[in-house]
Amino acid sequence: MISLQIEGIEQMGAKVQKLAKDYPKAARSGVARIARETKSESKQMTPVKTGFLKANTRTRMIGQGHRVGFVMFNDAQYAQYVEYLHPTQKGFFRIPIERLRRTFARRLARHIREEMGLR
C-alpha cells in the first residue's frame, strides 16, 4: 500500500484565491502603464510647430475587471493630416500603435507579474 500526505494545501489555496482577487487590479494597472508609455512614445515622435498637436494626444481606459484596454486619440483637427501627409514626420500615431500591437501581450504579462510580486 502506498500512502501520500500533502501539506500546505490550505496555504496554496489561499495564494490562488489572492491571485484571482488581485489579477483585475494588476491587469488594469499594467494596461494603464502601457497606455502612458505608448502616449509618451507618440508625443516624442509628434512634430511640433505650436505644441497644440503634441498636447492633445490623450488616452482613456476602457472596460472593467480583467477585461480592460485603452484608446489613444488626438483632438487636434489637423492631426490626421499631419499623421498621413507631413513631409518628414509621418506616422507619429501609427508607429507607436504598431509597435504596441507586436509587444502588448509580453509587456502586459511582465507588468502583471511585477504588480502581483510574481517575479
Biotite code that builds the C-alpha atoms (Angstrom):
import biotite.structure as struc

atoms = struc.array([
    struc.Atom([0.000, 0.000, 0.000], chain_id="A", res_id=1, res_name="MET", atom_name="CA", element="C"),
    struc.Atom([1.255, 3.471, -0.907], chain_id="A", res_id=2, res_name="ILE", atom_name="CA", element="C"),
    struc.Atom([0.392, 6.424, 1.244], chain_id="A", res_id=3, res_name="SER", atom_name="CA", element="C"),
    struc.Atom([0.742, 10.072, 0.262], chain_id="A", res_id=4, res_name="LEU", atom_name="CA", element="C"),
    struc.Atom([0.491, 13.048, 2.543], chain_id="A", res_id=5, res_name="GLN", atom_name="CA", element="C"),
    struc.Atom([0.321, 16.555, 1.112], chain_id="A", res_id=6, res_name="ILE", atom_name="CA", element="C"),
    struc.Atom([0.971, 19.501, 3.369], chain_id="A", res_id=7, res_name="GLU", atom_name="CA", element="C"),
    struc.Atom([0.315, 23.132, 2.627], chain_id="A", res_id=8, res_name="GLY", atom_name="CA", element="C"),
    struc.Atom([-2.869, 22.696, 0.589], chain_id="A", res_id=9, res_name="ILE", atom_name="CA", element="C"),
    struc.Atom([-4.636, 25.392, 2.638], chain_id="A", res_id=10, res_name="GLU", atom_name="CA", element="C"),
    struc.Atom([-1.795, 27.868, 2.067], chain_id="A", res_id=11, res_name="GLN", atom_name="CA", element="C"),
    struc.Atom([-1.726, 27.102, -1.648], chain_id="A", res_id=12, res_name="MET", atom_name="CA", element="C"),
    struc.Atom([-5.490, 27.590, -1.857], chain_id="A", res_id=13, res_name="GLY", atom_name="CA", element="C"),
    struc.Atom([-5.177, 30.940, -0.082], chain_id="A", res_id=14, res_name="ALA", atom_name="CA", element="C"),
    struc.Atom([-2.458, 32.044, -2.534], chain_id="A", res_id=15, res_name="LYS", atom_name="CA", element="C"),
    struc.Atom([-4.560, 31.031, -5.538], chain_id="A", res_id=16, res_name="VAL", atom_name="CA", element="C"),
    struc.Atom([-7.552, 32.969, -4.153], chain_id="A", res_id=17, res_name="GLN", atom_name="CA", element="C"),
    struc.Atom([-5.358, 36.034, -3.565], chain_id="A", res_id=18, res_name="LYS", atom_name="CA", element="C"),
    struc.Atom([-4.009, 35.837, -7.135], chain_id="A", res_id=19, res_name="LEU", atom_name="CA", element="C"),
    struc.Atom([-7.539, 35.595, -8.536], chain_id="A", res_id=20, res_name="ALA", atom_name="CA", element="C"),
    struc.Atom([-8.650, 38.567, -6.428], chain_id="A", res_id=21, res_name="LYS", atom_name="CA", element="C"),
    struc.Atom([-5.631, 40.743, -7.295], chain_id="A", res_id=22, res_name="ASP", atom_name="CA", element="C"),
    struc.Atom([-5.468, 39.972, -11.029], chain_id="A", res_id=23, res_name="TYR", atom_name="CA", element="C"),
    struc.Atom([-8.055, 42.532, -12.288], chain_id="A", res_id=24, res_name="PRO", atom_name="CA", element="C"),
    struc.Atom([-6.314, 45.376, -10.447], chain_id="A", res_id=25, res_name="LYS", atom_name="CA", element="C"),
    struc.Atom([-2.914, 44.253, -11.747], chain_id="A", res_id=26, res_name="ALA", atom_name="CA", element="C"),
    struc.Atom([-4.245, 43.964, -15.310], chain_id="A", res_id=27, res_name="ALA", atom_name="CA", element="C"),
    struc.Atom([-5.764, 47.455, -15.188], chain_id="A", res_id=28, res_name="ARG", atom_name="CA", element="C"),
    struc.Atom([-2.561, 48.875, -13.723], chain_id="A", res_id=29, res_name="SER", atom_name="CA", element="C"),
    struc.Atom([-0.485, 47.171, -16.423], chain_id="A", res_id=30, res_name="GLY", atom_name="CA", element="C"),
    struc.Atom([-2.715, 48.433, -19.237], chain_id="A", res_id=31, res_name="VAL", atom_name="CA", element="C"),
    struc.Atom([-2.613, 51.966, -17.786], chain_id="A", res_id=32, res_name="ALA", atom_name="CA", element="C"),
    struc.Atom([1.173, 51.823, -17.656], chain_id="A", res_id=33, res_name="ARG", atom_name="CA", element="C"),
    struc.Atom([1.388, 50.632, -21.266], chain_id="A", res_id=34, res_name="ILE", atom_name="CA", element="C"),
    struc.Atom([-1.040, 53.399, -22.284], chain_id="A", res_id=35, res_name="ALA", atom_name="CA", element="C"),
    struc.Atom([1.219, 56.019, -20.665], chain_id="A", res_id=36, res_name="ARG", atom_name="CA", element="C"),
    struc.Atom([4.300, 54.546, -22.352], chain_id="A", res_id=37, res_name="GLU", atom_name="CA", element="C"),
    struc.Atom([2.595, 54.460, -25.774], chain_id="A", res_id=38, res_name="THR", atom_name="CA", element="C"),
    struc.Atom([1.336, 58.026, -25.404], chain_id="A", res_id=39, res_name="LYS", atom_name="CA", element="C"),
    struc.Atom([4.812, 59.164, -24.383], chain_id="A", res_id=40, res_name="SER", atom_name="CA", element="C"),
    struc.Atom([6.364, 57.475, -27.433], chain_id="A", res_id=41, res_name="GLU", atom_name="CA", element="C"),
    struc.Atom([3.774, 59.096, -29.688], chain_id="A", res_id=42, res_name="SER", atom_name="CA", element="C"),
    struc.Atom([4.414, 62.519, -28.176], chain_id="A", res_id=43, res_name="LYS", atom_name="CA", element="C"),
    struc.Atom([8.169, 62.119, -28.700], chain_id="A", res_id=44, res_name="GLN", atom_name="CA", element="C"),
    struc.Atom([7.510, 61.480, -32.402], chain_id="A", res_id=45, res_name="MET", atom_name="CA", element="C"),
    struc.Atom([4.963, 64.305, -32.825], chain_id="A", res_id=46, res_name="THR", atom_name="CA", element="C"),
    struc.Atom([6.177, 67.182, -34.975], chain_id="A", res_id=47, res_name="PRO", atom_name="CA", element="C"),
    struc.Atom([5.988, 70.489, -33.103], chain_id="A", res_id=48, res_name="VAL", atom_name="CA", element="C"),
    struc.Atom([5.155, 73.862, -34.538], chain_id="A", res_id=49, res_name="LYS", atom_name="CA", element="C"),
    struc.Atom([2.934, 75.348, -31.820], chain_id="A", res_id=50, res_name="THR", atom_name="CA", element="C"),
    struc.Atom([2.770, 72.374, -29.421], chain_id="A", res_id=51, res_name="GLY", atom_name="CA", element="C"),
    struc.Atom([-1.020, 72.053, -29.762], chain_id="A", res_id=52, res_name="PHE", atom_name="CA", element="C"),
    struc.Atom([-0.874, 68.719, -31.603], chain_id="A", res_id=53, res_name="LEU", atom_name="CA", element="C"),
    struc.Atom([1.512, 67.211, -29.071], chain_id="A", res_id=54, res_name="LYS", atom_name="CA", element="C"),
    struc.Atom([-0.532, 68.496, -26.123], chain_id="A", res_id=55, res_name="ALA", atom_name="CA", element="C"),
    struc.Atom([-3.731, 66.931, -27.436], chain_id="A", res_id=56, res_name="ASN", atom_name="CA", element="C"),
    struc.Atom([-2.635, 63.291, -27.624], chain_id="A", res_id=57, res_name="THR", atom_name="CA", element="C"),
    struc.Atom([-4.706, 61.530, -24.965], chain_id="A", res_id=58, res_name="ARG", atom_name="CA", element="C"),
    struc.Atom([-5.503, 58.068, -23.674], chain_id="A", res_id=59, res_name="THR", atom_name="CA", element="C"),
    struc.Atom([-8.630, 56.746, -21.973], chain_id="A", res_id=60, res_name="ARG", atom_name="CA", element="C"),
    struc.Atom([-9.067, 53.461, -20.144], chain_id="A", res_id=61, res_name="MET", atom_name="CA", element="C"),
    struc.Atom([-11.991, 51.289, -21.243], chain_id="A", res_id=62, res_name="ILE", atom_name="CA", element="C"),
    struc.Atom([-13.571, 48.152, -19.822], chain_id="A", res_id=63, res_name="GLY", atom_name="CA", element="C"),
    struc.Atom([-13.700, 46.785, -16.299], chain_id="A", res_id=64, res_name="GLN", atom_name="CA", element="C"),
    struc.Atom([-12.466, 43.873, -14.220], chain_id="A", res_id=65, res_name="GLY", atom_name="CA", element="C"),
    struc.Atom([-9.979, 41.750, -16.140], chain_id="A", res_id=66, res_name="HIS", atom_name="CA", element="C"),
    struc.Atom([-11.340, 42.955, -19.498], chain_id="A", res_id=67, res_name="ARG", atom_name="CA", element="C"),
    struc.Atom([-9.632, 46.315, -19.819], chain_id="A", res_id=68, res_name="VAL", atom_name="CA", element="C"),
    struc.Atom([-7.940, 48.253, -22.580], chain_id="A", res_id=69, res_name="GLY", atom_name="CA", element="C"),
    struc.Atom([-7.288, 51.777, -23.681], chain_id="A", res_id=70, res_name="PHE", atom_name="CA", element="C"),
    struc.Atom([-7.885, 54.080, -26.595], chain_id="A", res_id=71, res_name="VAL", atom_name="CA", element="C"),
    struc.Atom([-5.451, 56.729, -27.759], chain_id="A", res_id=72, res_name="MET", atom_name="CA", element="C"),
    struc.Atom([-6.694, 59.738, -29.687], chain_id="A", res_id=73, res_name="PHE", atom_name="CA", element="C"),
    struc.Atom([-5.850, 63.306, -30.641], chain_id="A", res_id=74, res_name="ASN", atom_name="CA", element="C"),
    struc.Atom([-8.383, 66.150, -30.562], chain_id="A", res_id=75, res_name="ASP", atom_name="CA", element="C"),
    struc.Atom([-6.470, 68.458, -32.915], chain_id="A", res_id=76, res_name="ALA", atom_name="CA", element="C"),
    struc.Atom([-8.488, 68.930, -36.106], chain_id="A", res_id=77, res_name="GLN", atom_name="CA", element="C"),
    struc.Atom([-5.382, 68.606, -38.258], chain_id="A", res_id=78, res_name="TYR", atom_name="CA", element="C"),
    struc.Atom([-3.946, 65.503, -36.522], chain_id="A", res_id=79, res_name="ALA", atom_name="CA", element="C"),
    struc.Atom([-4.960, 63.159, -39.342], chain_id="A", res_id=80, res_name="GLN", atom_name="CA", element="C"),
    struc.Atom([-3.405, 65.444, -41.943], chain_id="A", res_id=81, res_name="TYR", atom_name="CA", element="C"),
    struc.Atom([-0.090, 65.507, -40.058], chain_id="A", res_id=82, res_name="VAL", atom_name="CA", element="C"),
    struc.Atom([-0.254, 61.749, -39.416], chain_id="A", res_id=83, res_name="GLU", atom_name="CA", element="C"),
    struc.Atom([-0.542, 60.883, -43.101], chain_id="A", res_id=84, res_name="TYR", atom_name="CA", element="C"),
    struc.Atom([0.756, 63.878, -45.053], chain_id="A", res_id=85, res_name="LEU", atom_name="CA", element="C"),
    struc.Atom([3.515, 65.585, -43.041], chain_id="A", res_id=86, res_name="HIS", atom_name="CA", element="C"),
    struc.Atom([6.538, 65.899, -45.327], chain_id="A", res_id=87, res_name="PRO", atom_name="CA", element="C"),
    struc.Atom([9.100, 64.499, -42.862], chain_id="A", res_id=88, res_name="THR", atom_name="CA", element="C"),
    struc.Atom([7.369, 63.063, -39.774], chain_id="A", res_id=89, res_name="GLN", atom_name="CA", element="C"),
    struc.Atom([4.508, 60.828, -40.876], chain_id="A", res_id=90, res_name="LYS", atom_name="CA", element="C"),
    struc.Atom([3.280, 58.158, -38.500], chain_id="A", res_id=91, res_name="GLY", atom_name="CA", element="C"),
    struc.Atom([3.665, 59.822, -35.099], chain_id="A", res_id=92, res_name="PHE", atom_name="CA", element="C"),
    struc.Atom([0.497, 57.987, -34.072], chain_id="A", res_id=93, res_name="PHE", atom_name="CA", element="C"),
    struc.Atom([0.585, 54.804, -36.181], chain_id="A", res_id=94, res_name="ARG", atom_name="CA", element="C"),
    struc.Atom([4.172, 53.757, -35.476], chain_id="A", res_id=95, res_name="ILE", atom_name="CA", element="C"),
    struc.Atom([3.795, 53.544, -31.662], chain_id="A", res_id=96, res_name="PRO", atom_name="CA", element="C"),
    struc.Atom([0.462, 51.716, -32.082], chain_id="A", res_id=97, res_name="ILE", atom_name="CA", element="C"),
    struc.Atom([2.034, 49.207, -34.488], chain_id="A", res_id=98, res_name="GLU", atom_name="CA", element="C"),
    struc.Atom([4.899, 48.598, -32.054], chain_id="A", res_id=99, res_name="ARG", atom_name="CA", element="C"),
    struc.Atom([2.344, 48.137, -29.283], chain_id="A", res_id=100, res_name="LEU", atom_name="CA", element="C"),
    struc.Atom([0.404, 45.597, -31.346], chain_id="A", res_id=101, res_name="ARG", atom_name="CA", element="C"),
    struc.Atom([3.523, 43.433, -31.623], chain_id="A", res_id=102, res_name="ARG", atom_name="CA", element="C"),
    struc.Atom([4.592, 43.681, -27.970], chain_id="A", res_id=103, res_name="THR", atom_name="CA", element="C"),
    struc.Atom([1.400, 44.197, -25.934], chain_id="A", res_id=104, res_name="PHE", atom_name="CA", element="C"),
    struc.Atom([0.881, 40.664, -24.587], chain_id="A", res_id=105, res_name="ALA", atom_name="CA", element="C"),
    struc.Atom([4.504, 40.281, -23.460], chain_id="A", res_id=106, res_name="ARG", atom_name="CA", element="C"),
    struc.Atom([4.605, 43.743, -21.884], chain_id="A", res_id=107, res_name="ARG", atom_name="CA", element="C"),
    struc.Atom([1.284, 43.261, -20.092], chain_id="A", res_id=108, res_name="LEU", atom_name="CA", element="C"),
    struc.Atom([2.337, 39.873, -18.697], chain_id="A", res_id=109, res_name="ALA", atom_name="CA", element="C"),
    struc.Atom([5.554, 41.438, -17.372], chain_id="A", res_id=110, res_name="ARG", atom_name="CA", element="C"),
    struc.Atom([3.660, 44.329, -15.741], chain_id="A", res_id=111, res_name="HIS", atom_name="CA", element="C"),
    struc.Atom([1.123, 41.963, -14.154], chain_id="A", res_id=112, res_name="ILE", atom_name="CA", element="C"),
    struc.Atom([3.880, 39.753, -12.723], chain_id="A", res_id=113, res_name="ARG", atom_name="CA", element="C"),
    struc.Atom([5.619, 42.823, -11.270], chain_id="A", res_id=114, res_name="GLU", atom_name="CA", element="C"),
    struc.Atom([2.390, 44.238, -9.846], chain_id="A", res_id=115, res_name="GLU", atom_name="CA", element="C"),
    struc.Atom([1.478, 40.920, -8.222], chain_id="A", res_id=116, res_name="MET", atom_name="CA", element="C"),
    struc.Atom([5.006, 40.251, -6.950], chain_id="A", res_id=117, res_name="GLY", atom_name="CA", element="C"),
    struc.Atom([5.453, 37.090, -9.014], chain_id="A", res_id=118, res_name="LEU", atom_name="CA", element="C"),
    struc.Atom([8.994, 37.746, -10.211], chain_id="A", res_id=119, res_name="ARG", atom_name="CA", element="C"),
])
